[in-house]
């Protein structure tokens, strides 16, 4: 995914919400561009051993799936999610053996699938798969995913700075 521009200042609400989410999503790949496999899986935050670039990409991918497929659409969890097996609360981040390129491709594909899933839904549509109380609207889910994605992009920014000194949200050039 290449960097997606910010939505227009006067765009309608739906375009704003999806536009801001897509904008934040595009930073995930950018923050991982040029990382070696070793660096993509390297922990630089001792108090959070699973918070690696690869772990964060995997976490974001499964957040997309969980919110848009399981919660909004109500698709049953058939056991394919990482947290349904083994019982580890952060199982989706246990990806030491998965190449970063694969994780990024899976994330991009899940984001596209998320956008397809909600393309014809009203912002007022309620979650179909929630079992934890009152269902949230699609509007709420989009706001939450903007926040969640932006927060983890910030984590990726800090981690990238600790790995190789690169900062900011300008396109990082590939390193050979």
trRosetta pair geometry for C-beta under 8 A, 3 or more apart (Angstrom, degrees):
i j d omega theta_ij theta_ji phi_ij phi_ji
1 4 7.2 -32 169 -35 107 101
1 25 6.5 -35 122 127 165 97
1 26 5.1 -127 132 -115 112 70
1 28 7.8 43 59 58 126 93
1 29 5.2 156 53 4 84 144
1 108 4.9 -176 -32 -118 105 112
1 111 7.1 -6 -65 66 152 148
2 26 6.6 -5 112 -151 31 118
3 23 7.9 29 -175 -147 73 63
3 26 4.6 119 -128 145 39 134
3 27 7.3 49 -116 -73 87 58
3 30 6.1 40 -73 -63 95 138
3 171 6.5 -107 -22 -77 132 97
4 19 7.5 -159 143 -160 120 63
4 22 4.4 -66 105 135 169 99
4 23 5.0 -122 88 -91 99 49
4 25 7.2 28 16 64 133 90
4 26 4.2 179 7 -35 85 144
5 23 7.0 -45 121 -104 18 104
6 19 6.9 72 -180 149 41 112
6 20 7.3 21 -144 -96 74 67
6 23 5.5 40 -96 -105 53 152
7 11 4.5 -85 164 26 111 153
7 15 5.5 145 -149 139 132 86
7 16 5.0 -170 88 -112 157 47
7 18 8.0 102 -74 74 134 63
7 19 2.9 88 -63 112 113 159
7 20 6.2 -63 1 -44 115 69
7 23 7.3 -108 -21 -34 74 127
8 11 4.2 120 60 -46 90 97
8 15 7.3 -1 37 129 93 132
8 19 7.9 -96 14 -142 58 172
11 15 3.9 -109 166 98 120 124
11 16 5.1 159 87 -59 106 75
11 19 6.4 53 90 -3 165 154
12 15 5.0 87 59 14 75 106
12 16 7.0 -136 100 -10 35 91
13 16 5.5 -56 -148 33 30 114
13 17 6.3 24 160 -16 67 106
13 123 6.7 -28 116 -53 121 166
13 139 7.9 -11 153 -121 124 111
14 17 6.0 -56 -147 37 30 107
14 18 6.2 13 163 -2 66 110
14 123 6.0 -136 -87 -55 91 118
15 18 6.4 -60 -137 49 26 99
15 19 5.4 32 161 -26 63 120
16 19 5.7 -61 -138 41 19 114
16 20 6.2 16 165 -16 61 108
17 20 6.3 -56 -146 36 23 104
17 21 6.5 19 156 -14 60 109
17 123 7.3 120 22 -116 159 121
17 139 7.0 -111 -98 -137 163 63
17 142 4.2 43 171 143 124 143
17 143 7.0 -64 -133 -62 110 63
17 146 7.1 -110 -156 -46 68 132
18 21 5.6 -56 -147 40 33 112
18 22 6.1 33 155 -18 68 107
18 115 6.8 92 -154 -123 121 98
18 118 7.9 -173 -93 94 118 126
18 142 6.8 -64 -68 -142 58 132
19 22 5.8 -55 -144 39 28 108
19 23 6.2 34 153 -25 63 106
20 23 5.4 -48 -145 32 33 117
20 24 6.5 30 157 -14 64 103
20 146 5.2 22 116 -126 112 129
21 24 6.0 -57 -151 39 31 106
21 25 6.2 35 151 -23 66 107
21 142 6.1 -97 -46 -161 139 84
21 145 5.6 30 -126 107 123 109
21 146 5.0 -95 -82 -82 76 79
21 149 6.5 101 -149 27 70 151
22 25 5.4 -51 -143 36 33 117
22 26 6.4 40 156 -28 64 101
22 111 7.6 119 -113 172 69 125
22 115 7.6 40 -79 -82 109 133
23 26 6.0 -54 -157 25 28 112
23 27 7.5 30 147 -22 58 99
24 27 5.9 -50 -163 22 41 114
24 28 7.8 54 145 -32 63 90
24 146 6.2 136 6 -147 148 62
24 149 4.2 112 125 115 128 119
24 150 4.8 -80 -127 -71 139 72
24 153 5.7 -133 -166 -22 87 147
25 28 5.9 -39 -170 5 45 115
25 107 7.9 -179 -163 152 96 104
25 111 5.1 110 -161 -129 150 150
25 149 6.0 -46 -71 -162 62 150
26 29 6.7 -53 -167 35 45 101
26 30 6.5 43 142 -17 70 114
27 30 5.1 -62 -146 44 42 117
27 31 5.8 45 157 -26 76 104
27 153 4.5 48 99 -141 131 132
27 156 7.5 153 134 72 97 137
27 169 6.1 -44 -119 -136 120 101
28 31 6.1 -56 -151 32 24 108
28 32 6.8 6 155 -5 59 112
28 56 7.9 -155 -141 122 100 103
28 57 6.2 124 176 -111 116 84
28 60 6.2 -136 -116 83 148 167
28 104 7.4 172 124 -127 100 86
28 107 6.3 -109 119 141 147 151
28 149 7.4 -76 -53 -162 115 98
28 152 7.7 17 -101 109 102 107
28 153 6.3 -96 -72 -95 65 90
28 156 6.8 155 -128 -29 56 169
29 32 5.9 -72 -152 45 33 103
29 33 6.5 56 150 -52 69 91
29 104 5.3 94 -109 -157 89 122
29 107 7.7 -177 -63 84 88 127
29 108 6.9 30 -60 -66 130 112
30 33 5.7 -31 -152 -5 34 118
30 169 7.3 63 112 -156 147 62
30 171 6.1 -100 -140 -120 114 56
30 172 6.1 129 177 16 75 94
31 53 7.1 -163 123 -131 100 111
31 153 6.5 178 -30 -150 147 72
31 156 3.9 66 143 142 157 127
31 157 6.2 -91 -120 -70 127 56
31 160 5.5 -131 -169 -43 87 142
31 172 7.4 94 -113 0 24 137
32 35 5.3 -69 -167 13 62 127
32 40 6.4 53 -153 -116 103 105
32 53 5.2 139 -105 176 96 129
32 57 6.6 17 -60 -65 152 134
32 100 5.9 -166 180 176 129 126
32 104 6.1 -156 81 -80 148 127
32 156 7.2 -64 -52 -159 78 129
33 171 7.7 -4 49 -172 161 70
33 172 4.7 160 75 78 113 106
33 173 7.7 -168 130 107 124 9
33 174 6.2 -88 172 -86 100 62
34 172 5.6 -115 15 134 129 115
34 173 6.8 62 -65 98 142 46
34 174 5.1 177 -81 -141 91 38
34 175 4.0 81 -158 10 111 91
35 39 4.5 -132 -164 91 91 113
35 40 4.5 117 125 -65 129 85
35 53 6.0 -97 -130 67 178 166
35 100 6.2 -89 84 146 115 178
35 160 7.7 -101 -76 -116 116 91
35 163 7.1 7 -121 134 104 159
36 39 4.7 90 51 12 81 100
36 40 6.8 -142 91 -8 40 88
37 40 5.6 -54 -143 35 30 114
37 41 6.4 6 163 1 64 112
37 99 6.3 -58 -114 -131 112 74
37 100 6.3 -161 -113 -2 60 105
38 41 6.5 -79 -154 49 24 94
38 42 6.0 40 150 -50 66 108
39 42 5.1 -41 -136 10 36 124
39 53 7.3 30 131 17 74 134
39 163 5.0 91 -161 -164 113 135
39 164 7.1 8 -145 -35 152 111
40 52 6.9 81 150 153 44 109
40 53 4.8 -88 -147 75 60 119
40 54 4.7 81 149 -48 91 100
40 100 3.8 -78 -167 -66 163 137
41 52 5.3 35 -153 159 31 156
41 53 7.7 -78 -55 54 29 84
41 54 4.9 -4 -86 13 67 141
41 55 7.9 99 -131 -28 58 86
41 95 7.6 -134 -112 98 100 78
41 96 5.5 93 -159 -132 132 63
41 100 7.6 -133 -42 -57 81 100
42 52 6.1 147 65 -133 32 113
42 163 6.5 124 72 -111 130 109
43 46 7.2 101 140 -89 112 39
43 48 7.7 -164 -154 95 107 62
43 49 5.2 -11 -133 -149 157 56
43 50 7.7 -11 -101 -51 118 11
43 51 7.0 89 -133 65 85 63
43 52 5.5 -75 -79 -73 61 98
44 52 8.0 109 7 -111 75 69
44 159 5.8 142 50 -143 121 76
44 162 4.2 150 147 119 149 135
44 163 6.1 -129 -40 -66 151 73
45 48 4.4 -5 113 51 120 97
45 49 7.8 -144 86 -71 75 27
45 51 5.0 -21 54 76 134 123
45 159 7.0 -68 -27 -97 110 94
45 162 7.7 135 -55 43 75 170
46 49 7.3 5 -162 -74 35 75
48 51 3.8 21 126 4 119 126
50 55 4.7 171 165 -157 73 155
50 90 5.3 135 77 133 171 141
50 93 4.0 74 169 125 123 136
50 94 7.0 -55 -128 -69 117 59
51 55 6.0 -128 -115 84 18 133
51 56 6.4 45 -153 -58 64 99
51 93 7.6 -27 -73 -162 40 144
51 155 6.4 -98 -168 -180 118 132
51 159 7.1 -150 142 -80 93 133
52 55 4.3 93 45 7 79 105
52 56 6.9 -148 83 -6 39 85
52 93 7.8 134 33 -177 84 99
52 159 7.3 144 -149 -162 35 149
53 56 5.9 -59 -148 37 28 109
53 57 6.4 28 156 -19 65 106
53 100 6.7 14 111 -123 112 126
53 156 6.1 77 -117 -131 81 92
53 159 6.0 -177 -60 114 80 140
53 160 7.3 73 -82 -70 122 81
53 163 7.9 -21 -31 -34 123 154
54 57 5.9 -54 -148 34 31 110
54 58 6.4 28 155 -15 65 107
54 95 5.1 -142 146 92 109 117
54 96 7.6 118 96 -94 146 33
54 98 6.8 154 -174 78 124 92
54 100 5.3 -103 -92 -94 95 83
54 103 5.6 140 -149 6 76 168
55 58 5.8 -56 -148 39 30 110
55 59 6.2 34 153 -22 65 107
55 93 3.7 42 -161 -162 100 93
55 94 7.7 39 -115 -55 99 23
55 95 6.0 174 -89 33 56 104
56 59 5.4 -51 -144 35 33 115
56 60 6.3 33 157 -18 65 104
56 93 7.5 30 -58 -122 34 104
56 152 5.2 164 -166 -174 112 113
56 155 6.0 -175 -110 97 147 125
56 156 5.8 -161 100 -71 157 94
56 159 7.6 -172 -9 11 145 156
57 60 5.9 -55 -149 37 29 110
57 61 6.4 34 151 -23 63 105
57 100 7.1 100 28 -149 158 76
57 103 4.5 92 108 142 129 119
57 104 6.0 -56 -160 -77 146 61
57 107 5.3 -92 -176 -47 90 145
58 61 5.6 -52 -149 32 32 115
58 62 6.5 21 157 -10 65 107
58 82 7.9 34 164 -13 116 157
58 92 5.2 -178 139 157 100 80
58 93 5.8 155 79 -106 118 41
58 95 4.6 169 -47 -31 155 149
58 98 7.2 97 -80 71 127 146
58 103 5.5 -67 -65 -143 79 120
58 106 7.9 23 -111 83 64 132
58 107 7.9 -108 -85 -67 29 105
59 62 6.2 -63 -150 42 28 102
59 63 6.3 35 151 -25 65 106
59 90 7.6 -26 -98 -158 113 88
59 92 5.4 120 -99 106 54 115
59 93 5.2 9 -60 -77 102 93
59 152 6.9 -162 90 -125 120 151
60 63 5.4 -49 -145 32 33 116
60 64 6.6 40 154 -22 63 99
60 107 5.9 36 93 -134 105 121
60 148 7.7 156 -119 133 80 102
60 149 6.3 79 -138 -113 118 78
60 152 5.8 -167 -71 93 112 158
61 64 5.9 -54 -160 30 30 113
61 65 6.7 25 147 -14 64 106
61 92 7.6 -163 68 -178 89 122
61 103 6.9 -132 -24 -170 144 75
61 106 5.3 28 -138 118 151 99
61 107 4.2 -102 -80 -95 99 72
61 110 4.9 120 -155 23 77 154
62 65 5.3 -48 -146 38 41 114
62 66 5.9 43 155 -22 70 106
62 81 6.5 107 -151 -149 113 93
62 82 6.4 -64 -102 21 152 109
62 83 7.7 118 169 -9 146 105
62 92 4.1 -90 11 -137 159 151
63 66 5.7 -55 -141 39 29 110
63 67 6.1 17 165 -9 66 111
63 145 7.1 151 139 -122 113 88
63 148 6.0 -158 175 141 155 147
63 149 8.0 -172 93 -69 142 77
64 67 6.5 -66 -144 43 21 100
64 68 5.9 -15 175 13 62 118
64 107 7.4 124 7 -151 143 65
64 110 4.4 118 92 138 137 115
64 111 5.9 -90 -129 -80 156 56
64 113 7.7 105 143 69 119 96
64 114 4.9 -94 -172 -55 103 138
64 145 7.3 76 -99 -138 65 129
65 68 6.9 -74 -131 51 16 87
65 69 5.0 -24 -167 24 61 126
65 70 6.8 55 141 -11 70 99
65 81 7.0 180 112 -103 133 101
65 110 5.6 -66 -55 -149 86 127
65 114 7.9 -109 -74 -72 37 101
66 69 7.2 -25 -73 52 9 87
66 70 5.1 -30 -151 34 46 127
66 71 6.5 43 149 -15 62 104
66 81 7.1 78 -81 -126 92 140
67 70 7.4 19 -25 53 8 86
67 71 5.1 -36 -149 37 38 128
67 72 6.5 40 150 -18 62 102
67 114 7.7 31 82 -130 95 123
67 141 5.4 150 178 -161 114 111
67 144 7.2 -168 -127 91 145 121
67 145 6.0 -173 91 -72 167 114
68 71 7.2 5 -38 53 11 87
68 72 5.0 -24 -143 30 42 127
68 73 6.7 37 154 -9 57 102
68 113 7.5 145 102 113 138 82
68 114 4.0 159 -5 -131 173 88
68 117 5.0 119 165 73 111 147
68 118 6.4 -89 -141 -37 110 109
68 141 7.3 132 -81 158 64 139
69 72 7.4 26 -21 49 10 87
69 73 5.5 -36 -149 41 36 122
69 75 4.6 -40 170 34 85 133
69 113 7.5 2 -65 133 111 118
69 114 7.7 -89 -37 -96 80 72
69 117 6.6 -117 -81 -104 62 162
70 73 7.5 39 -6 56 7 83
70 74 7.4 29 180 -121 34 17
70 75 5.8 -78 -89 63 42 82
70 76 8.0 40 -127 -154 77 9
70 77 5.8 24 -118 -64 122 93
70 81 7.7 3 -58 -59 142 144
70 129 5.0 -140 159 113 56 157
71 74 7.6 -8 169 -69 14 48
71 127 4.6 -46 166 -142 83 122
71 128 7.7 128 157 48 35 58
71 129 4.9 -127 -118 67 24 103
71 130 5.7 43 -147 -66 86 79
71 136 7.5 7 164 46 127 107
71 141 6.9 169 104 -110 129 133
72 117 6.7 110 90 136 126 123
72 118 6.5 -25 149 -84 157 102
72 121 7.3 50 173 180 120 180
72 125 7.3 63 -162 112 95 115
72 127 5.5 -82 -98 -115 39 68
72 128 6.7 39 153 17 29 86
72 129 7.3 -10 34 22 20 102
72 138 6.1 67 -132 -101 122 85
72 141 5.9 -39 -71 -36 113 178
73 117 5.6 -83 -52 -168 129 120
73 128 5.9 -40 156 44 19 125
73 129 6.8 17 78 -20 47 119
74 127 7.3 129 -62 167 84 65
74 128 2.9 -74 -36 110 124 107
74 129 3.6 170 -112 -56 53 85
75 129 6.8 -40 35 -68 43 147
76 129 7.8 -174 -83 -125 39 120
77 80 7.6 -144 -168 37 66 70
77 81 5.7 -44 -150 5 110 124
77 84 6.0 169 157 -75 123 143
79 84 5.0 -143 -132 112 50 142
79 85 6.7 67 -170 -50 87 102
80 84 7.6 47 44 37 24 134
81 84 4.9 91 67 -9 89 106
81 92 7.6 -40 -179 -76 80 109
82 85 7.1 -82 -165 46 37 88
82 86 7.8 -32 174 39 69 123
82 91 4.0 -166 144 115 101 104
82 92 4.2 152 53 -80 139 62
82 94 7.3 173 -176 42 137 96
83 88 7.3 -112 -120 78 69 62
83 89 7.0 27 -134 -148 115 31
83 91 4.8 164 -86 38 57 117
83 92 6.3 -39 -39 -32 93 93
85 91 7.3 161 71 -178 67 165
86 91 5.6 127 75 -109 125 138
87 91 7.9 121 72 -54 22 128
88 91 4.1 121 74 -70 100 85
88 94 6.7 49 94 -27 155 137
90 93 4.7 -23 160 27 100 119
90 94 7.3 119 113 -33 78 86
91 94 5.6 -46 -159 14 48 117
92 95 7.8 -3 161 -41 46 109
95 98 4.2 -53 -173 35 95 119
95 103 6.3 78 164 -88 153 132
98 102 5.6 -113 178 79 90 126
98 103 5.6 99 126 -57 117 101
99 102 4.6 92 68 4 88 104
99 103 7.1 -159 97 -6 47 86
100 103 5.5 -55 -147 38 37 113
100 104 6.2 36 156 -19 69 105
101 104 5.8 -54 -147 38 30 110
101 105 6.3 30 154 -18 64 107
102 105 5.8 -56 -147 38 30 110
102 106 6.3 30 155 -18 65 107
103 106 5.7 -55 -147 38 30 111
103 107 6.3 33 152 -21 64 106
104 107 5.5 -52 -146 35 32 114
104 108 6.3 32 155 -17 65 104
105 108 5.8 -52 -146 37 31 110
105 109 6.3 30 154 -18 64 108
106 109 5.7 -55 -145 39 30 112
106 110 6.2 30 155 -20 65 107
107 110 5.8 -56 -146 36 29 109
107 111 6.4 31 154 -20 64 104
108 111 5.7 -53 -149 34 31 112
108 112 6.5 30 153 -17 64 104
109 112 5.8 -54 -150 36 32 111
109 113 6.3 33 150 -19 65 108
110 113 5.4 -54 -146 39 34 114
110 114 6.3 42 151 -26 65 101
111 114 5.5 -48 -149 30 32 115
111 115 6.6 31 153 -17 63 102
112 115 5.8 -54 -152 36 33 110
112 116 6.5 34 150 -18 65 105
113 116 5.6 -52 -147 37 33 113
113 117 6.3 39 152 -27 65 105
114 117 5.6 -54 -150 30 30 115
114 118 6.7 2 162 1 64 109
115 118 6.5 -72 -147 47 28 93
115 119 6.4 57 153 -64 64 89
116 119 5.7 -25 -150 -19 32 120
117 121 7.8 -1 134 -10 63 128
118 121 4.8 -70 -154 35 63 119
118 138 6.0 142 -144 -151 121 131
118 142 7.9 148 168 -71 167 108
121 125 4.2 -68 -177 9 106 157
121 138 5.4 147 123 -69 124 160
122 125 4.7 132 60 -35 76 87
122 138 6.9 152 97 30 48 134
123 137 6.6 45 151 156 61 116
123 138 5.2 -128 -144 80 38 104
123 139 4.2 59 174 -64 99 96
123 142 7.5 -57 -134 12 93 138
124 137 5.5 -51 -144 -144 35 125
124 138 7.2 -10 32 31 12 96
124 139 6.9 11 -75 -13 41 115
125 137 6.7 117 68 -156 40 70
125 138 4.7 38 59 -21 92 119
126 135 4.2 83 174 110 107 128
126 136 7.0 154 -147 83 70 26
126 137 5.8 -52 -93 -96 60 54
126 138 7.8 -111 -76 -25 18 72
127 130 4.2 68 109 -22 135 110
127 135 4.0 -153 51 -159 91 103
127 136 5.3 50 -20 49 119 69
127 137 7.9 -113 -21 -78 74 13
127 141 7.1 127 -72 -58 101 129
128 135 7.6 53 -56 -135 21 147
130 133 7.1 -59 152 62 120 53
130 134 7.8 -8 117 109 148 24
130 135 4.5 166 36 -105 137 78
130 136 7.0 126 -64 11 151 78
136 140 4.0 -112 -178 83 109 139
136 141 5.7 129 112 -51 123 82
136 144 7.7 11 163 -12 161 138
137 140 4.8 107 55 2 74 98
137 141 7.2 -137 100 -2 44 86
138 141 5.4 -53 -147 38 37 114
138 142 6.2 39 154 -21 69 103
139 142 6.0 -55 -150 35 27 110
139 143 6.5 26 153 -16 62 106
140 143 5.8 -58 -151 38 31 110
140 144 6.2 30 153 -19 66 108
141 144 5.6 -55 -147 38 30 112
141 145 6.2 27 156 -17 66 107
142 145 5.8 -55 -144 38 30 108
142 146 6.5 36 154 -23 63 102
143 146 5.7 -51 -151 31 31 113
143 147 6.6 29 152 -15 64 106
144 147 5.7 -59 -154 39 33 111
144 148 6.0 30 153 -18 69 110
145 148 5.4 -50 -135 41 35 112
145 149 5.9 33 164 -17 67 108
146 149 6.2 -59 -144 40 22 105
146 150 6.1 19 159 -16 62 113
147 150 6.0 -61 -143 40 24 108
147 151 6.2 26 159 -22 63 109
148 151 5.9 -56 -149 33 26 111
148 152 6.6 12 159 -7 62 109
149 152 6.1 -64 -150 43 30 102
149 153 6.2 35 152 -24 67 106
150 153 5.5 -50 -145 34 32 114
150 154 6.6 38 152 -21 62 101
151 154 5.7 -54 -161 31 32 115
151 155 6.8 34 143 -18 64 100
152 155 5.0 -40 -149 31 46 117
152 156 6.4 50 149 -20 67 97
153 156 5.4 -48 -149 36 36 114
153 157 6.4 44 148 -25 64 101
154 157 5.4 -47 -149 30 34 116
154 158 6.7 30 154 -14 64 102
155 158 5.9 -58 -152 38 33 107
155 159 6.1 29 153 -17 68 110
156 159 5.6 -56 -141 41 31 111
156 160 6.0 34 158 -22 66 106
157 160 5.9 -54 -146 35 25 110
157 161 6.6 27 153 -19 60 105
157 167 6.5 62 -176 -144 93 65
157 168 7.5 137 -145 1 114 11
157 169 7.6 -40 -101 -67 126 77
158 161 5.7 -55 -152 34 32 112
158 162 6.5 28 152 -16 65 106
159 162 5.7 -57 -150 39 33 110
159 163 6.2 32 152 -21 67 107
160 163 5.6 -55 -145 36 32 111
160 164 6.7 -43 180 42 66 87
160 166 5.1 -59 151 75 109 95
160 167 7.2 160 96 -87 104 43
160 172 7.9 -112 -172 -74 146 157
161 164 7.8 -102 -141 62 17 48
161 165 6.1 25 -155 -136 57 21
161 166 6.5 -126 -89 69 51 42
161 167 4.9 36 -90 -78 110 91
163 166 7.9 -26 73 30 92 92
166 172 5.7 50 -179 -116 149 124
